[in-house]
Amino acid sequence: MHVATALARMGHKVGALDLDLRQRSFGRYVENRRAYCEKHGIDLATPDYIDLPQIDKSHLKPGENIYDHRLSAAVAKLEPESDFILIDCPGSHTRLSQVAHSLADTLITPLNDSFVDFDLLAHIDPDTGEVLGPSVYSEMVWNARQLRAQAGLPPIDWVLVRNRVPPQRMHNKEKMEAALSKLSRRIGFRVAPGFSERVIFRELFPRGLTLLDLRDIGVKRLNISNVAARQELRDLIGALNLPGVTVDF
């Protein structure tokens, strides 16, 4: 949501989809934002979010997947008017997620600073910390890269973002840094500046707001934590190196 809103606030037209059809956290975030703007009579830059359209199954050919068609129809609707299309994928391995990964020019993977989450990327030796091999999520990204190569599309720029990073210099934090450094060279991602553990990122959800909106709703002075969080977001947007994007917030 912060990436989509930052791009929209910089004047880019941003389309958005949420492929977690059950929980819809991203979709709910945008709905909360629209409701807040309507209630308070303000206009905040907002991504153009749409739900996946329903498809008549009778129109499918034998062997065709209905979810492929729903995603394709949504992208086709957003594409003519969008500079960027941001697709939020579920945490689970689904058909929709697989297809969306193959569509991605830039893939942003948030990773909580924990070896529990790291295990989705790779298996490591518990004694030496050496990477033994890729895990389920890395294999899905590899398959998406293969599909793009077969279609003659540019390779995915895979960006890993460390999330909920503890502010203290802890032993686990240092071990994560070392493991990610080794793994990035092996399976081909780059690590972008991430986000520290901050309550602000969660407490804004019910109103659909982001850090960048605080002054627009009357917050005249940001506290130290909010200023630091805003800088983290600025650093991330810059590190993504998206075409035509100059960070100016």
C-alpha positions in Angstrom: 0.0 0.0 0.0 2.8 2.4 0.8 4.5 1.7 -2.5 1.3 2.2 -4.5 0.4 5.4 -2.6 3.9 6.8 -2.9 3.8 6.3 -6.7 0.3 7.8 -6.9 1.4 10.8 -4.9 4.3 11.4 -7.2 1.8 11.8 -10.1 2.0 8.3 -11.6 -1.2 6.4 -12.5 -1.2 3.2 -10.5 -3.5 0.3 -11.0 -3.8 -2.3 -8.3 -5.1 -5.8 -7.7 -5.4 -8.1 -4.7 -5.1 -11.8 -5.5 -5.8 -13.0 -1.9 -9.4 -13.5 -2.7 -10.3 -14.6 0.9 -8.6 -12.1 3.2 -8.3 -9.1 0.7 -6.1 -7.1 3.1 -4.8 -4.9 0.3 -8.2 -4.4 -1.2 -9.7 -3.6 2.2 -6.9 -1.0 2.7 -7.9 0.8 -0.4 -11.6 0.6 0.4 -10.8 2.1 3.9 -8.9 4.9 2.2 -11.8 5.7 -0.2 -14.3 5.7 2.7 -12.1 8.0 4.8 -11.7 10.5 2.0 -15.5 10.5 1.4 -16.3 10.9 5.1 -13.8 13.8 5.6 -14.2 15.4 2.2 -10.6 15.2 1.2 -8.8 14.0 -1.9 -5.8 11.8 -1.3 -3.8 10.2 -4.2 -5.1 6.7 -4.4 -4.3 3.7 -6.6 -7.0 2.6 -9.1 -8.0 -0.6 -7.4 -10.4 -3.1 -9.0 -11.5 -6.6 -8.0 -10.9 -9.5 -10.4 -13.9 -9.7 -12.7 -16.1 -12.8 -12.9 -15.8 -14.9 -16.0 -18.5 -17.0 -17.6 -17.2 -20.6 -17.4 -19.1 -21.5 -20.6 -16.7 -19.2 -22.5 -13.6 -21.3 -21.5 -12.0 -23.7 -23.9 -11.2 -27.2 -22.7 -8.2 -27.1 -20.3 -8.3 -23.3 -19.8 -8.1 -22.0 -16.2 -10.7 -19.6 -15.1 -8.3 -17.8 -12.8 -5.9 -17.1 -15.7 -8.8 -15.4 -17.5 -9.9 -13.4 -14.5 -6.3 -12.1 -13.9 -5.8 -11.4 -17.6 -9.1 -9.5 -17.9 -8.2 -7.3 -14.9 -4.7 -6.5 -16.2 -6.2 -5.7 -19.6 -8.7 -3.3 -18.0 -6.0 -1.4 -16.0 -3.2 -1.4 -18.5 -4.3 1.4 -20.9 -4.6 4.0 -18.1 -1.8 2.8 -15.8 1.9 3.7 -15.6 2.3 0.9 -13.1 0.1 -2.1 -12.0 0.8 -3.3 -8.5 -0.4 -6.8 -7.8 -0.6 -8.0 -4.2 -0.2 -11.8 -3.9 -1.3 -14.1 -1.1 1.2 -15.7 1.1 0.1 -19.2 -0.1 1.2 -20.9 -3.3 -1.8 -20.5 -5.6 -2.4 -20.6 -9.4 -3.1 -16.8 -9.4 0.1 -16.1 -7.5 2.1 -18.2 -10.0 0.7 -16.4 -13.0 1.2 -13.0 -11.3 4.8 -13.7 -10.6 5.4 -14.5 -14.3 3.9 -11.1 -15.2 6.1 -9.1 -12.8 8.8 -6.8 -14.2 9.7 -6.0 -10.6 9.0 -8.5 -7.8 9.0 -7.2 -4.2 9.2 -9.9 -1.6 8.8 -8.7 2.1 10.6 -11.0 4.5 10.2 -10.8 8.2 13.5 -10.9 10.0 13.2 -14.5 11.1 14.7 -17.8 10.0 11.1 -19.2 10.0 10.4 -16.9 7.0 13.9 -17.4 5.6 13.0 -21.1 5.2 10.6 -20.3 2.5 13.5 -19.0 0.4 16.2 -21.6 1.2 17.2 -24.4 3.5 20.3 -23.8 5.5 22.6 -26.0 7.6 21.7 -25.2 11.3 25.3 -25.5 12.4 27.3 -23.8 9.7 24.6 -21.4 8.3 25.5 -22.6 4.8 22.8 -22.5 2.2 21.8 -26.1 1.2 19.4 -25.3 -1.5 16.4 -23.2 -2.6 13.0 -23.7 -1.0 9.4 -23.6 -2.1 9.1 -19.8 -2.8 12.4 -19.5 -4.6 11.4 -22.4 -6.8 8.2 -20.6 -7.7 10.2 -17.5 -8.7 12.5 -19.7 -10.7 9.5 -21.2 -12.6 8.2 -17.6 -13.3 11.6 -16.6 -14.6 11.6 -19.6 -16.9 8.1 -18.7 -18.3 9.2 -15.1 -19.0 12.4 -16.3 -20.7 10.3 -18.7 -22.9 8.0 -15.7 -23.8 11.0 -13.5 -24.7 10.3 -11.1 -21.8 13.0 -9.3 -19.8 14.1 -11.0 -16.6 12.4 -10.2 -13.3 14.1 -7.7 -11.1 13.6 -9.6 -7.8 13.9 -7.3 -4.8 13.8 -8.6 -1.2 12.7 -6.2 1.5 13.5 -7.0 5.1 10.4 -6.3 7.2 9.9 -5.7 10.9 13.7 -5.5 11.5 14.5 -5.0 15.2 16.3 -1.7 15.8 18.9 -3.2 18.1 22.1 -4.8 16.8 21.1 -8.4 17.6 22.9 -11.7 16.9 19.9 -13.1 14.9 19.8 -9.8 12.8 23.5 -10.2 11.9 23.0 -13.9 11.0 20.1 -12.9 8.8 22.2 -10.4 7.0 25.0 -12.9 6.3 22.6 -15.6 5.2 20.7 -13.2 2.8 24.0 -12.0 1.4 25.0 -15.5 0.5 21.6 -16.5 -0.8 21.2 -13.3 -3.0 24.3 -14.3 -5.1 23.1 -17.9 -5.4 19.5 -17.4 -6.5 19.6 -13.9 -7.9 17.8 -11.3 -5.9 18.9 -8.0 -4.4 18.2 -6.7 -0.9 16.6 -3.3 -0.7 16.4 -1.1 2.4 13.6 -2.4 4.6 11.3 -1.4 7.4 11.8 -1.5 11.1 9.2 -2.8 13.6 6.9 0.2 13.9 3.3 0.4 15.2 2.5 3.2 12.7 2.4 0.8 9.7 -0.4 -1.2 11.3 -2.5 1.5 13.1 -3.1 3.4 9.8 -4.9 0.5 8.2 -8.5 1.2 9.5 -8.4 4.7 7.9 -6.7 3.6 4.8 -3.9 6.1 5.4 -0.1 5.9 4.8 2.8 7.7 6.3 2.8 10.1 3.4 -0.8 11.3 4.2 -0.2 12.5 7.8 0.4 16.2 7.0 -2.7 16.1 4.7 -4.9 15.1 7.6 -3.6 17.8 9.9 -0.6 16.2 11.6 1.7 19.2 11.7 4.7 17.7 13.4 5.9 14.1 12.9 7.5 12.3 15.8 11.0 10.8 15.4 9.7 7.3 14.6 7.4 8.7 11.9 10.2 10.7 10.3 12.5 7.6 10.4 9.7 5.4 8.8 9.2 8.0 6.1 12.9 7.9 5.3 12.7 4.1 5.1 9.9 4.3 2.6 11.9 6.9 0.6 14.9 4.7 0.5 12.9 1.7 -0.6 11.2 3.5 -3.5 14.6 4.8 -4.6 16.1 1.3 -4.4 13.4 -0.2 -6.6 14.7 1.7 -9.5 11.4 1.8 -11.3 11.4 3.4 -14.8 10.5 7.1 -14.8 10.4 7.4 -11.0 12.3 10.1 -9.2 11.8 10.1 -5.4 10.5 13.5 -4.4 8.6 13.2 -1.2 
